[in-house]
């Protein structure tokens, strides 16, 4: 099947629902870390981020390839560096200072600091049980997985787009997803630790690849979407929700570190498709509510900083009720994230636009990034 290319006649602006989905993901993680992890699946929020990342990056690459016939890898890596590194540097510095003042537990070792800034924090956490970084900064394990994807996937994406055959590209990504599941099973059968299977790039990248596969083969923003079939799509959404519920309630340990991640990734991918394709219809239009769009726009800083703040509060006020902890932690986290948005992220975003203004003028394309990722 020949690659149809993106439909650049699609409306410009942010991809609908994406900031709302980011908000849902980061809220799941935040509430779980607030002491409600027995009720709220924080790990699901991380998996949502993974699928979303694969979908978004591949969508942007499809648009760039359609308008220029190429993917500028140098510009891609520079944009990712300018997007991700400034907030990380600020949060790492703040966490280090809080640890030095004994406001949070632990502190950086040189090994922990280098692992955090050079994006191999997941393997450091696996080897050292989260030692070497201030309490709460262990969330960088997931950033490392995404960074490894950013480094390795673009050349593959360029190859797949140049093939101009969706079937072959999608089949290759599907095989890679199946291989990751098989690799998890092999590791578990041979006694690998739960931490390794849960946090290693080689065991969790399939969630990102599910998003890539959808963006390449059946993209609800770039490709033609079938006419609405409420009964069929409602059944699909309900099936996905049931699958997710089963992955929460079925407690077999082998299942939880092998097939569970695959089932969750598939269910989230299908729901993401519906959320973008039917963004203006119930029950997905609520994802475009202003409060969710705003939270989605600051979700990166919220994700980086929230657990440090929460554990700092717990350290000094351990008797607080979880609801009070959640409220105070949310206010402090939102305040910090808003300050970062105004004084760090927005100025850096303007710098990125200046750096790439000539390329944008030469090859205009729809603005596909959600507000929080620009």
Secondary structure as UniProt FT lines:
FT   TURN            8..9
FT   TURN            16..17
FT   HELIX           18..31
FT   HELIX           32..36
FT   TURN            37..39
FT   HELIX           42..68
FT   HELIX           73..100
FT   TURN            101..102
FT   HELIX           110..117
FT   TURN            118..119
FT   HELIX           121..128
FT   TURN            129..132
FT   TURN            135..136
FT   HELIX           137..139
FT   HELIX           140..163
FT   HELIX           166..189
FT   TURN            190..191
FT   HELIX           194..199
FT   HELIX           201..204
FT   HELIX           206..217
FT   TURN            220..222
FT   HELIX           230..249
FT   HELIX           253..256
FT   TURN            257..258
FT   HELIX           259..277
FT   TURN            278..280
FT   TURN            282..284
FT   HELIX           285..288
FT   HELIX           290..297
FT   HELIX           299..316
FT   TURN            318..319
FT   HELIX           322..340
FT   HELIX           341..345
FT   HELIX           346..355
FT   HELIX           357..362
FT   HELIX           371..373
//
